[in-house]
């Protein structure tokens, strides 16, 4: 085959790829617009409307990650890629009329690697995490290994810098956590984790998993507890998803410099107790304030930062 033929084939392939990408982009945008419209149809107890709002969050996450693959290929496995994804997903907060108040925001803005531990209540936690992304800067999460095989989202998230952990194999899991420890210690990257391991649909906190705390001690990096207030505006039994306000409290970092492996359980328990105490305070505050229609309907900026 001649050089001219090879060049011609390469041009045809590139044209096919670009055309396919543009068609995919157009279809995804059309689906997203349909979901936005569906999320505003019917009354506030409409199951269709309720599911459309959650579908919008899921689809924005999948679409925003997958369509950015060409950008990720320019710097594969760079955690800064996650920050770009967050820019797209944060737009859902505006469309869903969800506002955020971050107390102790400055504790997320340092350039020190470490663990950020948050409570896990709902799929809307995706919005909470990505709204904080611009504050945390160089940060990534950890996902279960099975997510990697969800094509095309899984490989795209991997290219964006998201590490996957095998929960079925303790040995493989600790190897992944060991890599995370090096990222935190050597590259000053923050790891955003949910130590409960799964969503908790009820009030309070589930028991914590110890792996991340062991990793923090190994890497000698601080742990920053982060507590998200209850989502009073969501009722899964009544299919209600109203506009709402969320308070996020960032607590003082916990130093692990002088801790040993034998201190893992104590560290985990102390962190959980601090987060549970703060969660109960926020729950009490949000229950009282949300009962006031004036407070619920108040106009607020998408993100309000407070240093406390």
C-alpha positions in Angstrom: 0.0 0.0 0.0 1.4 3.4 -1.0 2.0 6.3 1.4 -0.8 8.3 -0.3 -3.2 5.4 0.4 -2.2 5.2 4.0 -2.7 9.0 4.4 -6.1 8.7 2.8 -7.1 5.9 5.1 -5.9 7.8 8.1 -8.0 10.9 7.1 -11.0 8.7 6.5 -10.6 7.1 9.9 -10.1 10.5 11.6 -13.2 11.9 9.9 -15.2 8.9 10.9 -14.1 9.2 14.6 -14.8 13.0 14.7 -18.2 12.5 13.1 -19.1 9.7 15.5 -18.0 11.8 18.4 -20.1 14.8 17.3 -23.2 12.6 16.8 -22.7 11.1 20.2 -22.3 14.5 21.8 -25.5 15.7 20.0 -27.5 12.6 21.2 -26.2 12.9 24.8 -27.1 16.6 24.9 -30.6 15.8 23.6 -31.1 13.1 26.2 -29.9 15.4 28.9 -32.3 18.2 27.8 -35.2 15.7 27.8 -34.3 14.7 31.4 -34.2 18.3 32.5 -37.6 18.9 31.0 -39.0 15.7 32.6 -37.5 16.8 36.0 -39.9 19.7 35.9 -43.1 18.0 34.8 -45.9 16.9 37.0 -46.6 17.7 40.7 -44.0 17.4 43.5 -45.0 13.9 44.4 -44.7 12.6 40.8 -42.6 9.4 40.7 -41.8 10.2 37.1 -40.4 13.6 38.1 -38.6 12.2 41.1 -36.8 9.5 39.0 -36.0 12.0 36.2 -34.0 14.2 38.7 -31.9 11.3 39.8 -31.5 10.1 36.2 -30.2 13.6 35.4 -27.5 13.3 38.0 -26.4 9.9 36.8 -26.5 10.8 33.2 -24.5 14.0 33.7 -21.9 12.0 35.5 -21.7 9.4 32.8 -21.9 11.8 29.9 -19.5 14.3 31.4 -16.9 11.6 32.1 -17.2 9.7 28.8 -17.3 12.6 26.4 -14.1 14.0 27.9 -12.1 10.9 26.9 -10.2 12.9 24.2 -9.1 15.4 26.9 -8.1 12.6 29.3 -5.9 11.0 26.6 -3.8 14.1 26.5 -2.8 13.5 30.2 -4.0 10.1 31.1 -4.4 9.2 34.8 -3.9 12.8 35.9 -6.3 13.7 38.8 -6.8 17.2 37.4 -9.0 15.5 34.8 -11.6 14.9 37.6 -11.7 18.6 38.2 -12.9 19.1 34.6 -15.6 16.5 35.0 -16.8 18.3 38.2 -17.3 21.5 36.2 -20.0 19.8 34.1 -21.7 17.9 36.9 -21.9 21.0 39.1 -24.4 22.5 36.7 -27.0 20.0 37.9 -27.1 21.9 41.2 -28.5 24.9 39.4 -31.0 22.9 37.4 -32.2 21.1 40.5 -32.2 24.3 42.7 -29.9 22.7 45.3 -27.6 25.2 47.1 -24.6 24.4 49.3 -23.1 26.1 52.4 -19.6 25.0 53.3 -18.4 25.7 56.8 -14.7 25.5 57.4 -14.0 25.7 53.7 -10.4 26.8 54.2 -9.6 23.3 55.6 -10.1 21.9 52.1 -7.9 24.5 50.3 -4.5 23.5 51.6 -2.0 21.8 49.3 -1.3 18.9 51.6 -2.2 15.3 50.6 -4.5 13.4 52.8 -7.8 11.6 53.3 -11.1 13.4 53.2 -13.8 11.2 54.9 -17.4 12.0 54.2 -20.8 10.5 55.3 -22.7 8.7 52.5 -26.5 9.2 52.4 -27.7 9.3 48.8 -26.8 9.4 45.1 -26.9 13.2 45.4 -23.6 12.9 47.3 -22.1 13.0 43.8 -23.2 16.6 43.6 -21.8 17.4 47.0 -18.5 15.9 46.1 -18.1 17.7 42.8 -19.3 21.0 44.2 -16.4 20.7 46.6 -13.9 19.7 43.9 -13.0 23.2 43.0 -12.0 23.9 46.6 -10.1 20.6 47.1 -8.2 21.0 43.7 -5.9 18.0 43.4 -8.3 15.2 44.6 -9.7 11.9 43.4 -12.0 9.3 44.8 -11.9 5.5 45.1 -14.4 3.3 43.3 -15.1 -0.5 43.5 -13.4 -2.6 40.8 -16.7 -3.7 39.3 -17.3 -0.1 38.1 -14.3 -0.4 35.7 -16.3 -2.8 33.5 -19.2 -0.5 33.1 -18.4 0.6 29.5 -17.6 3.3 28.5 -17.9 5.1 31.9 -15.5 2.8 33.8 -12.5 3.1 31.5 -13.1 6.8 31.1 -13.1 7.4 34.9 -9.9 5.3 35.0 -8.3 7.7 32.4 -9.5 10.6 34.5 -7.4 9.3 37.4 -9.9 7.4 39.5 -8.3 4.3 41.2 -10.4 1.1 41.6 -10.3 -1.2 44.6 -11.1 -4.9 44.7 -13.2 -5.4 47.8 -13.4 -9.1 47.3 -9.6 -9.5 47.6 -8.1 -8.0 50.8 -4.6 -8.4 49.3 -5.5 -6.6 46.1 -7.4 -4.0 48.1 -4.4 -3.2 50.3 -2.2 -2.9 47.2 -4.5 -0.3 45.8 -4.6 1.6 49.1 -0.8 1.4 49.1 -0.7 3.2 45.7 -3.1 5.7 47.1 -0.8 6.3 50.1 2.1 7.1 47.7 -0.1 9.5 45.8 -1.1 11.3 49.0 2.5 11.4 50.4 4.5 12.0 47.3 2.2 14.0 45.0 0.1 15.9 47.7 -3.1 14.4 46.3 -6.3 14.2 48.4 -8.3 11.0 48.4 -12.1 11.5 48.9 -13.6 8.5 50.5 -16.9 7.3 52.1 -15.6 5.2 55.1 -19.1 3.6 55.6 -18.5 1.8 52.3 -22.2 2.1 51.2 -25.1 4.5 51.3 -27.0 4.9 54.5 -30.6 5.7 53.8 -31.4 6.3 57.5 -30.2 9.0 59.9 -26.8 8.6 61.5 -23.7 6.8 60.4 -23.0 3.1 59.5 -19.9 1.4 60.9 -16.6 2.5 59.2 -14.2 0.3 57.2 -10.7 0.4 58.6 -8.6 0.1 55.4 -8.5 3.9 54.6 -7.5 4.7 58.2 -4.7 2.1 58.0 -3.5 3.8 54.8 -3.5 7.2 56.4 -1.3 6.0 59.2 1.0 4.3 56.7 1.3 7.5 54.6 1.5 9.7 57.7 -1.1 12.0 56.2 -3.9 13.9 57.9 -7.6 12.9 57.8 -10.2 15.6 57.3 -13.7 14.6 58.5 -16.4 16.1 56.3 -20.1 16.0 57.3 -23.0 16.6 55.0 -26.4 17.5 56.6 -29.5 15.4 56.0 -31.3 16.0 52.7 -34.5 17.1 54.2 -35.9 18.0 50.7 -35.8 14.4 49.5 -38.3 11.7 50.5 -37.8 8.5 48.6 -41.0 6.9 50.0 -43.2 9.8 48.8 -41.2 10.4 45.6 -40.4 14.0 46.7 -37.3 15.9 45.4 -37.8 19.6 46.1 -35.4 22.5 45.9 -33.2 22.5 49.0 -30.2 23.8 50.9 -27.3 21.6 52.1 -24.8 22.4 54.9 -21.4 20.8 54.7 -19.2 21.0 57.8 -15.5 20.5 57.4 -13.9 19.6 60.7 -10.3 20.0 61.8 -7.8 17.6 60.3 -6.7 14.6 62.5 -3.0 14.3 62.6 -1.6 10.7 62.1 2.1 11.5 62.3 2.8 9.7 65.6 0.3 6.9 65.1 1.2 3.2 64.5 -0.8 0.4 62.8 -2.0 -0.7 66.2 -3.8 2.7 66.5 -6.0 2.1 63.4 -9.1 1.0 65.2 -8.8 3.9 67.7 -8.3 6.4 64.9 -11.3 5.0 63.0 -13.5 5.2 66.1 -12.4 8.7 67.0 -13.1 9.9 63.5 -16.5 8.3 63.4 -17.5 9.8 66.8 -16.5 13.3 65.7 -18.5 12.9 62.5 -21.5 11.5 64.2 -21.5 14.3 66.8 -21.4 16.9 64.0 -24.0 15.1 62.0 -26.5 15.1 64.9 -25.9 18.9 65.4 -26.5 19.5 61.7 -29.6 17.3 61.7 -31.0 19.2 64.6 -30.2 22.5 63.0 -31.6 21.6 59.5 -34.8 20.1 61.0 -35.5 23.3 62.8 -34.7 25.6 60.0 -36.5 23.6 57.2 -39.7 23.8 59.2 -39.7 27.6 58.4 -41.1 28.3 54.9 -39.2 31.6 54.8 -35.9 29.8 55.3 -36.8 27.1 52.8 -37.7 29.5 50.0 -34.9 31.9 50.6 -32.8 32.8 47.5 -29.2 31.7 47.9 -26.0 31.5 45.9 -25.1 28.0 44.5 -22.1 27.9 46.8 -21.5 29.8 50.0 -18.2 29.5 51.8 -17.7 30.1 55.5 -14.6 29.9 57.5 -15.5 28.8 61.0 
